[in-house]
Amino acid sequence: MHPNPTFRAEDTARHIAFARERSFGVLALSTDTAPLISHVPFLLSEDGTHAELHLVRSNPIVRALRLPGPARIAVSGPDGYVSPDWYGAEDQVPTWNYVAVHLTGQLEQRPQEELLDLLDRQSAFYEARLLPKPPWTTQKMSADALERMMRMIVPFRLRIDDIQGTWKLNQNKPDAARESAAEQIAHNGIGSELEALQKLMAQVDRGGN
């Protein structure tokens, strides 16, 4: 995570709420060569003590993790480039604003008997955001198709012992400079979810960060 404490002043509760709402991240597992990486949806518990996920059985992480071992899920949020010209101040340099939360702990494979319950809870969590669309459930699948799918995937749990976050939103700039940059990001920026990033930057001086 970013070493500057200015960007790491948020409390753990906000990190948990962000990661839980996002529910998608990059799972990383160390190896003797390059880290193994997988992009995964996950369910984070309300207290942030564990995250549940599943992986396809052929995923290298499944083959590498014979016993529980250290792993991390990196959850990214809005991000965008900030041009020095947008601050309205001299002697500034380019930067990139972003939000990120890291969930670190012990990753373990869970019994296959837990898979169906995990799939049902995951789909219910996501489908609830699509209301009033009638929720999809595994009961809409034929028994044979569901059985074939479940043979291909494996349930996992990350037991979390450390949560860290960076909310880099130009907190180190004067209010006028930060607000000017936020306005430009929303209309002329490059990155992802720029309107959301602009709102987060604008909230800094109102106690939002």
C-alpha positions as CSV (number, residue, x, y, z in Angstrom):
1,M,0.0,0.0,0.0
2,H,1.0,3.6,-0.4
3,P,3.4,4.6,2.4
4,N,2.1,8.1,2.9
5,P,-0.1,8.2,6.0
6,T,-2.0,11.1,4.6
7,F,-3.7,8.6,2.2
8,R,-4.2,5.9,4.8
9,A,-6.2,7.7,7.5
10,E,-9.5,5.9,6.9
11,D,-10.7,3.4,9.5
12,T,-11.0,-0.3,9.0
13,A,-14.8,-0.1,9.0
14,R,-14.7,2.0,5.8
15,H,-12.3,-0.4,4.2
16,I,-14.6,-3.3,5.0
17,A,-17.7,-1.6,3.7
18,F,-15.9,-0.7,0.4
19,A,-14.5,-4.2,-0.2
20,R,-17.8,-5.8,0.8
21,E,-19.8,-3.6,-1.6
22,R,-17.2,-4.1,-4.4
23,S,-17.0,-7.9,-3.9
24,F,-14.5,-8.4,-6.7
25,G,-10.7,-8.3,-6.6
26,V,-7.4,-9.8,-7.5
27,L,-6.4,-12.9,-5.5
28,A,-2.6,-13.3,-5.2
29,L,-0.6,-16.3,-3.9
30,S,3.2,-16.3,-3.6
31,T,5.2,-19.1,-5.2
32,D,8.9,-19.8,-5.8
33,T,8.6,-18.0,-9.1
34,A,6.1,-15.3,-10.0
35,P,3.0,-14.8,-7.8
36,L,-0.2,-16.6,-9.0
37,I,-3.0,-14.2,-9.8
38,S,-6.7,-14.7,-10.2
39,H,-9.5,-12.2,-10.6
40,V,-12.4,-13.4,-8.4
41,P,-15.7,-12.4,-7.0
42,F,-16.0,-13.0,-3.3
43,L,-18.2,-12.6,-0.3
44,L,-16.8,-10.6,2.6
45,S,-18.2,-11.1,6.0
46,E,-19.8,-8.1,7.7
47,D,-17.0,-8.0,10.3
48,G,-14.3,-8.4,7.8
49,T,-12.9,-11.6,9.3
50,H,-13.2,-13.8,6.3
51,A,-13.9,-13.8,2.5
52,E,-15.4,-16.7,0.7
53,L,-14.8,-17.5,-3.0
54,H,-14.6,-20.3,-5.5
55,L,-12.1,-21.1,-8.2
56,V,-12.2,-23.4,-11.2
57,R,-10.5,-26.6,-10.4
58,S,-7.9,-26.1,-13.2
59,N,-6.8,-22.8,-11.7
60,P,-3.0,-23.0,-10.8
61,I,-3.9,-21.6,-7.3
62,V,-5.9,-24.7,-6.6
63,R,-3.1,-27.0,-7.6
64,A,-0.5,-24.9,-5.7
65,L,-2.4,-24.6,-2.4
66,R,-2.1,-28.1,-0.9
67,L,-2.3,-26.7,2.7
68,P,-3.6,-23.3,4.0
69,G,-1.2,-20.6,3.1
70,P,-0.8,-16.8,3.0
71,A,-2.7,-14.9,0.3
72,R,-4.1,-11.5,-0.4
73,I,-7.1,-10.0,-2.2
74,A,-6.5,-6.6,-3.7
75,V,-9.8,-4.7,-4.3
76,S,-9.6,-1.6,-6.6
77,G,-12.0,1.3,-6.8
78,P,-12.3,4.5,-8.8
79,D,-9.0,5.8,-10.3
80,G,-7.8,8.6,-12.5
81,Y,-4.8,10.6,-13.8
82,V,-4.4,14.1,-12.3
83,S,-2.7,16.6,-14.6
84,P,-0.6,19.3,-12.7
85,D,-2.3,21.9,-14.8
86,W,-5.6,21.3,-13.0
87,Y,-4.5,22.5,-9.6
88,G,-4.1,26.1,-10.6
89,A,-0.9,26.2,-8.7
90,E,2.8,26.3,-9.7
91,D,5.4,23.5,-9.3
92,Q,3.1,20.6,-9.3
93,V,3.7,17.1,-10.7
94,P,1.4,14.5,-12.3
95,T,-0.1,11.8,-10.1
96,W,-2.8,9.2,-10.1
97,N,-5.6,9.2,-7.6
98,Y,-7.3,5.9,-6.6
99,V,-8.9,3.8,-3.9
100,A,-7.7,0.3,-3.0
101,V,-8.1,-2.1,-0.1
102,H,-6.0,-5.2,0.6
103,L,-7.3,-8.2,2.5
104,T,-4.5,-10.4,3.7
105,G,-4.7,-13.7,5.5
106,Q,-4.6,-17.5,5.2
107,L,-6.3,-19.1,2.2
108,E,-7.7,-22.6,2.6
109,Q,-9.7,-24.9,0.5
110,R,-13.0,-25.8,2.0
111,P,-15.0,-29.1,1.8
112,Q,-16.8,-29.6,-1.5
113,E,-20.0,-30.0,0.5
114,E,-20.0,-26.3,1.3
115,L,-20.0,-25.3,-2.4
116,L,-23.7,-25.2,-3.1
117,D,-24.4,-23.0,-0.1
118,L,-21.7,-20.6,-1.2
119,L,-23.0,-20.4,-4.7
120,D,-26.5,-19.7,-3.5
121,R,-25.3,-17.0,-1.1
122,Q,-23.1,-15.4,-3.7
123,S,-25.8,-15.3,-6.4
124,A,-28.3,-13.9,-3.8
125,F,-25.9,-11.1,-2.8
126,Y,-25.4,-10.0,-6.4
127,E,-29.0,-10.6,-7.7
128,A,-30.4,-8.5,-4.9
129,R,-28.8,-5.5,-6.6
130,L,-30.8,-6.2,-9.7
131,L,-34.2,-5.9,-8.2
132,P,-37.0,-5.7,-9.3
133,K,-35.7,-8.4,-11.7
134,P,-36.7,-11.8,-10.3
135,P,-33.5,-13.3,-8.7
136,W,-31.7,-16.1,-10.5
137,T,-31.1,-19.1,-8.3
138,T,-29.3,-22.4,-8.8
139,Q,-32.8,-24.0,-8.7
140,K,-33.3,-22.7,-12.2
141,M,-30.6,-25.1,-13.4
142,S,-31.3,-28.7,-14.3
143,A,-29.9,-31.2,-11.8
144,D,-27.4,-32.6,-14.4
145,A,-26.1,-29.1,-15.4
146,L,-25.7,-28.0,-11.8
147,E,-23.8,-31.2,-10.9
148,R,-21.5,-30.8,-13.9
149,M,-20.8,-27.2,-13.0
150,M,-20.1,-28.0,-9.4
151,R,-17.6,-30.7,-10.3
152,M,-15.5,-28.0,-12.1
153,I,-15.2,-25.5,-9.2
154,V,-13.8,-25.6,-5.6
155,P,-14.8,-23.5,-2.6
156,F,-12.1,-21.4,-0.7
157,R,-12.0,-19.2,2.4
158,L,-9.6,-16.4,3.2
159,R,-9.3,-16.0,6.9
160,I,-8.3,-12.3,7.1
161,D,-5.9,-11.1,9.7
162,D,-4.9,-7.7,8.2
163,I,-6.9,-5.1,6.3
164,Q,-5.2,-2.0,4.8
165,G,-6.5,0.7,2.5
166,T,-5.3,3.6,0.5
167,W,-7.7,6.5,-0.4
168,K,-5.4,8.8,-2.5
169,L,-7.6,11.8,-3.2
170,N,-5.3,14.8,-3.1
171,Q,-5.7,15.2,0.6
172,N,-2.2,16.7,0.6
173,K,-3.3,19.6,-1.6
174,P,-5.1,22.9,-0.6
175,D,-8.8,22.6,-0.8
176,A,-9.1,24.9,-3.9
177,A,-6.4,22.9,-5.8
178,R,-8.1,19.6,-4.9
179,E,-11.5,20.8,-5.9
180,S,-10.3,22.2,-9.2
181,A,-8.6,18.9,-10.0
182,A,-11.8,17.0,-9.0
183,E,-13.9,19.1,-11.4
184,Q,-11.5,18.4,-14.3
185,I,-11.3,14.7,-13.6
186,A,-15.1,14.4,-13.9
187,H,-15.2,16.2,-17.3
188,N,-11.8,15.6,-18.9
189,G,-10.1,12.8,-17.0
190,I,-8.8,9.4,-18.0
191,G,-9.2,6.4,-15.7
192,S,-12.2,4.5,-14.4
193,E,-15.4,5.6,-12.6
194,L,-14.3,9.2,-12.9
195,E,-17.6,10.6,-11.5
196,A,-17.3,8.5,-8.4
197,L,-13.7,9.6,-8.0
198,Q,-14.7,13.2,-8.4
199,K,-17.3,12.8,-5.6
200,L,-14.8,11.2,-3.3
201,M,-12.3,14.0,-3.9
202,A,-15.0,16.6,-3.3
203,Q,-16.0,15.0,0.0
204,V,-12.5,15.2,1.6
205,D,-13.1,18.7,3.2
206,R,-16.5,17.6,4.4
207,G,-15.3,14.7,6.5
208,G,-15.9,12.2,3.8
209,N,-12.3,11.0,3.9
